[in-house]
């Protein structure tokens, strides 16, 4: 869910800078965030079956998109590309939210059945 929110935030930022001269399109990637966390060594085992949370440091893992054509003002933000990114991130968030809600329903069921 955090990754989907991060992608939505970066796409919204790109859309906000659609008419800013010289602005370069940015994108967030899960692989980049994971690599940053692994290099920083902030992931720590708290239990043999658990990993520590990612925290807020992954939210700053963005990179400039290469290979997009630029307009005369140097801006390379493409409206269609950003809207598609927003739509995909929204779908990913909804899917993760549905899966999480199902897990909570199972936990609630297990708690209530023991009474």
C-alpha positions as CSV (number, residue, x, y, z in Angstrom):
1,X,0.0,0.0,0.0
2,X,2.9,2.3,0.8
3,X,4.4,1.7,-2.6
4,X,1.1,2.6,-4.4
5,X,0.7,5.8,-2.3
6,X,4.3,6.7,-3.2
7,X,3.6,6.2,-6.9
8,X,0.4,8.2,-6.7
9,X,2.3,11.1,-5.0
10,X,5.1,11.2,-7.5
11,X,2.6,11.1,-10.4
12,X,0.5,13.9,-8.8
13,X,3.7,15.9,-8.4
14,X,4.5,15.3,-12.1
15,X,1.1,16.5,-13.1
16,X,1.4,19.6,-10.9
17,X,4.6,20.5,-12.8
18,X,3.1,19.8,-16.2
19,X,3.7,23.4,-17.3
20,X,6.9,24.1,-15.4
21,X,9.8,24.9,-17.8
22,X,12.7,22.5,-17.4
23,X,10.9,20.0,-15.1
24,X,11.9,16.4,-15.6
25,X,9.5,13.5,-15.0
26,X,10.2,11.5,-11.9
27,X,9.0,8.0,-11.0
28,X,9.0,5.8,-7.9
29,X,10.0,2.2,-8.1
30,X,9.6,-0.5,-5.5
31,X,13.0,-2.1,-6.5
32,X,14.7,1.2,-5.8
33,X,13.1,1.6,-2.4
34,X,14.0,-2.0,-1.5
35,X,17.6,-1.6,-2.6
36,X,17.9,1.6,-0.6
37,X,16.6,-0.1,2.5
38,X,18.9,-3.1,2.1
39,X,22.0,-0.9,1.5
40,X,21.1,1.2,4.6
41,X,20.9,-1.9,6.7
42,X,17.7,-0.6,8.4
43,X,15.9,-3.9,8.0
44,X,16.3,-5.8,11.2
45,X,14.9,-9.1,12.4
46,X,12.9,-8.7,15.5
47,X,11.7,-12.3,15.5
48,X,12.7,-15.2,13.4
49,X,9.4,-14.9,11.5
50,X,9.2,-11.1,11.2
51,X,11.0,-8.2,9.5
52,X,11.2,-4.6,10.7
53,X,8.9,-2.1,8.9
54,X,10.2,0.0,6.0
55,X,9.6,3.3,7.7
56,X,9.4,6.6,5.8
57,X,12.8,6.5,4.2
58,X,11.4,4.6,1.2
59,X,9.1,7.5,0.3
60,X,12.1,9.5,-1.0
61,X,13.2,6.9,-3.5
62,X,12.5,8.5,-6.9
63,X,14.4,8.8,-10.1
64,X,14.3,10.7,-13.2
65,X,12.6,8.9,-16.2
66,X,15.0,8.5,-19.1
67,X,14.0,8.4,-22.8
68,X,11.0,10.7,-22.8
69,X,10.8,13.4,-25.4
70,X,11.0,17.0,-24.2
71,X,9.1,20.0,-25.3
72,X,10.7,23.3,-26.3
73,X,10.7,24.5,-22.7
74,X,12.6,21.4,-21.5
75,X,9.7,19.8,-19.7
76,X,9.1,16.1,-20.5
77,X,5.9,15.4,-18.5
78,X,3.3,13.5,-20.5
79,X,-0.3,13.9,-19.4
80,X,-1.4,10.5,-20.6
81,X,1.5,8.6,-19.0
82,X,0.9,10.3,-15.6
83,X,-2.9,9.6,-15.7
84,X,-2.2,6.0,-16.5
85,X,0.3,5.8,-13.6
86,X,-2.3,7.3,-11.2
87,X,-4.9,4.7,-12.4
88,X,-2.5,1.8,-12.0
89,X,-1.4,2.9,-8.5
90,X,-5.0,3.4,-7.5
91,X,-5.8,-0.2,-8.6
92,X,-2.8,-1.6,-6.8
93,X,-3.9,0.3,-3.6
94,X,-7.4,-1.0,-3.9
95,X,-6.2,-4.6,-4.4
96,X,-3.9,-4.4,-1.4
97,X,-6.7,-2.8,0.7
98,X,-9.0,-5.6,-0.2
99,X,-6.5,-8.3,0.7
100,X,-5.7,-6.5,4.0
101,X,-9.5,-6.3,4.8
102,X,-9.9,-10.0,4.1
103,X,-7.0,-10.8,6.6
104,X,-8.6,-8.6,9.2
105,X,-11.9,-10.4,8.7
106,X,-10.2,-13.8,9.3
107,X,-8.6,-12.5,12.5
108,X,-11.9,-11.1,13.7
109,X,-13.6,-14.4,12.9
110,X,-10.9,-16.3,14.8
111,X,-11.3,-14.1,17.8
112,X,-15.1,-14.3,17.9
113,X,-15.2,-18.1,17.4
114,X,-13.2,-18.7,20.6
115,X,-15.9,-17.2,22.7
